């Protein structure tokens, strides 16, 4: 007699974690590092950090705003 056995349902594979930081945040961190090291943040210096020209043109405005927000610290005490 032939028996058919049901194949068990596969266990779900956990999905790899997503990127925690966006490209804009990464570029903003590079901009802050350059600025705090006393270097000018320009197209050429960001290319030296590994960014492409097209990516810089696309992401720089938002990354600049993020870098400015992160660079400002509140020193007033209540």
Secondary structure by P-SEA (a helix, b strand, c coil): cbbbbbccccccccccccccccaaaaaaaaaaaaaaacccccaaaaaaacccaaaaaacaaaaaaaaaaaaccccccc
